[in-house]
Amino acid sequence: MSGYQDRTWRPATTLVHGGITRSPFGETSEAMFLTQGFVYDSAEAAEARFKGEDEGFIYSRYANPTVAMFEERMCLLEGAEAARGTASGMAAVNTAIMAAVKAGDHVVAAKALFGSCRYIIETLLPTFGVEATLVDGTDLEQWKAAVRPNTTALFLESPTNPTLEIIDIAAVADIAHVVGARLIVDNVFATPLWQSPLKLGADVVIYSATKHIDGQGRCLGGVILSDEEWIEEKVHPLFKHTGPSLSPFNAWVMLKGLETLPLRVERQTATAAMIADYLAGHQGVARLIYPGRDDHPQASVARKQMTGGSTLIAFELAGGKPAAFAACNGVDIIKISNNLGDAKSLICHPATTTHQSLKEEARAELGISGGMLRLSVGLEDPDDLIADLDKALGQSVTLHRGASLETA
Ligand SMILES: *Cc1c(COP(=O)(O)O)cnc(C)c1O
């Protein structure tokens, strides 16, 4: 088997050819190595492999050829030295954080996080003697005030879920490095196409490959990318001994997903920008948050660190929860789902689904109101999506007016 790579390729080329290792059959498409283990020519060969004197594969919990192709393609795209594919996005987050802390350490994270990330930092880490401080990620003074000599990791996502706040990655990386901590960035919402955290100074980037990388709502997966030394010394032992490994089947699906990632994300972003403009002009919409627009609260940070907008839109309906529910129930093409990054457009009401487990005050602090909806824009025709929303929002506006007439 022989692999090849070329770090001068532009992303679209890398995403089709990067990291391929062909078997002696010379297959065109990436081979799917659905195998748990590997056989050795002799007892001596097995011994050499276990001693690390021979580079071959040992067991798919440690490494697998199809998973390795996915990892290599992600490294080329992200400009990372090394990567490990994981069973899910949460396996990537958890393994990256566990690799960065030990009892007695301290972690600082932005408050606006994907629900399960917040659980790991706020609830799980303290049970292992790791203290955590949550800050408003957009306020650099809070990051500076929170870091301590024993802070070993800073964690953030940008744009955030679901309010699409933008955090200045380069500035937070500088704050982390003053105390020798690693900045871990969850880059799911930005996608590897619109933001490269490692180039901005972050030390580790993680993805839920479940989202845009698969892009068609099929498999769970994730990936951790960083420098070779940290991956080999801190992350690899966790793979070997705790098993968050990516299935070769799912890695194969993700490889096929990566081939079309730019086509999908570019189209979804262009459609999202059109829908954002439409929503901004709708009388029932009290607030529209879209990272590609000049009226975004952190528009200047977005311009500095992102090369594209977003496939996601957050908006708040003036009529509160009744209007938001009516809008969800009024759409036909757009489906109600908490997932995102799919070919199908998906809408969700964060306050009652993805962020339901947060306390009321925590939701208010993050700006997740009863009227807020998150829309993940898919690959449908933009005009059909706008027509679908127009029909649904018309209903919600009527309902809101009806409600206010009754209370008037
Ligand atoms: C979905 C998601 C995760 C978790 O990924 P899974 O693949 O569902 O485990 C983590 N972070 C963000 C921002 C996500 O959107």
The ligand as an SDF file (V2000), in Angstrom:
LIG
                    3D

 15 15  0  0  0  0  0  0  0  0999 V2000
  -23.2160   18.2350   17.0630 C   0  0  0  0  0  0  0  0  0  0  0  0
  -22.1780   18.9910   17.7620 C   0  0  0  0  0  0  0  0  0  0  0  0
  -21.3120   18.3490   18.6680 C   0  0  0  0  0  0  0  0  0  0  0  0
  -21.4420   16.8960   19.0060 C   0  0  0  0  0  0  0  0  0  0  0  0
  -21.3030   16.0670   17.9030 O   0  0  0  0  0  0  0  0  0  0  0  0
  -21.9280   14.5820   17.7960 P   0  0  0  0  0  0  0  0  0  0  0  0
  -21.3540   14.0690   16.5400 O   0  0  0  0  0  0  0  0  0  0  0  0
  -23.4060   14.7600   17.7750 O   0  0  0  0  0  0  0  0  0  0  0  0
  -21.4740   13.8520   19.0060 O   0  0  0  0  0  0  0  0  0  0  0  0
  -20.3610   19.1210   19.2880 C   0  0  0  0  0  0  0  0  0  0  0  0
  -20.2410   20.4450   19.0380 N   0  0  0  0  0  0  0  0  0  0  0  0
  -21.0460   21.0860   18.1850 C   0  0  0  0  0  0  0  0  0  0  0  0
  -20.8870   22.5480   17.9630 C   0  0  0  0  0  0  0  0  0  0  0  0
  -22.0410   20.3860   17.5070 C   0  0  0  0  0  0  0  0  0  0  0  0
  -22.8470   21.0250   16.6490 O   0  0  0  0  0  0  0  0  0  0  0  0
  1  2  1  0
  2  3  1  0
  2 14  2  0
  3  4  1  0
  3 10  2  0
  4  5  1  0
  5  6  1  0
  6  7  2  0
  6  8  1  0
  6  9  1  0
 10 11  1  0
 11 12  2  0
 12 13  1  0
 12 14  1  0
 14 15  1  0
M  END
$$$$
